[in-house]
C-alpha cells in the first residue's frame, strides 16, 4: 500500500505527489489528462517504492524493471488514481 497525494494550489494549478521514480511517460500522461491547466507531478514522495515502469517497459525489460519492487501495471494504477483525485478536486 502506498499513498498518492493530490492538492490544488488554485483553480488552474494542482500538484500530484507519488512514491517511487515514475517513468516519464506516466507523469506526462497525468499532465496531459489532468483537468487542471497546470499540473506538477512530483515523485519519490513519502515512500520510495523504487522504479515505477510502464507496462511496456516491463515487457521489454531493463535495469529499472529488474530492480522495481512494484508489479507490472502499478504505474498505470498510479496514473488512474492521480487522475481520479484530480477530477474530484476540480469539482
C-alpha positions as MATLAB code, in Angstrom:
seq = 'XXXXXXXXXXXXXXXXXXXXXXXXXXXXXXXXXXXXXXXXXXXXXXXXXXXXXXXXXXXXXXXXXXXXXXXXXXXXXXXXXXXXXXXXXXX';
ca = [
       0.000    0.000    0.000;
       1.328    3.433   -0.949;
      -0.016    6.952   -0.699;
      -0.938    9.135   -3.661;
      -1.389   12.790   -2.774;
      -3.061   15.496   -4.825;
      -3.680   19.082   -3.827;
      -4.891   22.197   -5.572;
      -2.979   25.460   -5.403;
      -5.603   27.461   -7.306;
      -8.268   26.904   -9.977;
      -5.624   26.265  -12.637;
      -2.814   24.548  -10.711;
      -2.550   21.209   -8.930;
       0.277   19.103   -7.530;
       0.496   15.309   -7.558;
       2.834   13.553   -5.105;
       3.728    9.951   -5.922;
       6.062    7.425   -4.319;
       8.906    5.925   -6.318;
      10.575    7.014   -9.512;
       7.880    7.087  -12.187;
       8.796    6.558  -15.805;
       8.378    9.846  -17.669;
       5.545    8.559  -19.879;
       3.404    8.015  -16.777;
       3.981   11.544  -15.490;
       3.311   13.033  -18.916;
       0.015   11.130  -19.115;
      -1.068   12.634  -15.796;
      -0.213   16.137  -17.025;
      -1.936   15.615  -20.379;
      -5.161   14.192  -18.937;
      -5.368   16.416  -15.857;
      -8.374   18.736  -15.682;
      -6.039   21.486  -14.442;
      -4.219   23.802  -16.842;
      -1.002   23.334  -14.848;
      -0.237   20.033  -13.109;
       3.040   19.455  -11.308;
       3.976   15.791  -10.852;
       6.475   15.112   -8.061;
       7.946   11.679   -7.415;
       9.784    9.990   -4.544;
       7.225   11.480   -2.139;
       6.573    9.961    1.294;
       7.779    6.495    0.385;
      10.283    5.274   -2.135;
       8.907    2.198   -3.863;
      11.834    2.115   -6.298;
      11.314    2.465  -10.019;
       7.764    2.525  -11.386;
       7.990    1.385  -15.017;
       5.254    1.328  -17.626;
       3.646   -1.949  -18.724;
       5.562   -1.587  -21.996;
       8.865   -1.318  -20.134;
       8.068   -4.440  -18.115;
       7.630   -6.351  -21.378;
      10.897   -5.010  -22.795;
      12.970   -5.470  -19.630;
      15.665   -3.102  -18.391;
      17.716   -2.209  -15.330;
      14.776   -0.316  -13.850;
      12.389   -3.229  -14.408;
      14.671   -5.803  -12.826;
      15.138   -3.510   -9.811;
      11.491   -2.481   -9.430;
       9.605   -3.718   -6.378;
       6.223   -2.965   -7.950;
       4.310   -5.220  -10.335;
       3.532   -4.537  -13.973;
       0.566   -2.184  -14.155;
       1.380   -0.352  -10.921;
       2.424    2.775  -12.810;
      -0.829    2.836  -14.719;
      -2.677    2.424  -11.405;
      -0.810    5.479  -10.076;
      -1.925    7.415  -13.159;
      -5.566    6.328  -12.812;
      -5.642    7.165   -9.097;
      -3.990   10.544   -9.659;
      -6.480   11.473  -12.374;
      -9.431   10.346  -10.267;
      -8.244   12.538   -7.385;
      -7.521   15.498   -9.678;
     -11.009   15.309  -11.164;
     -12.525   15.230   -7.687;
     -10.569   18.386   -6.768;
     -11.749   20.199   -9.876;
     -15.453   19.874   -8.999;
];
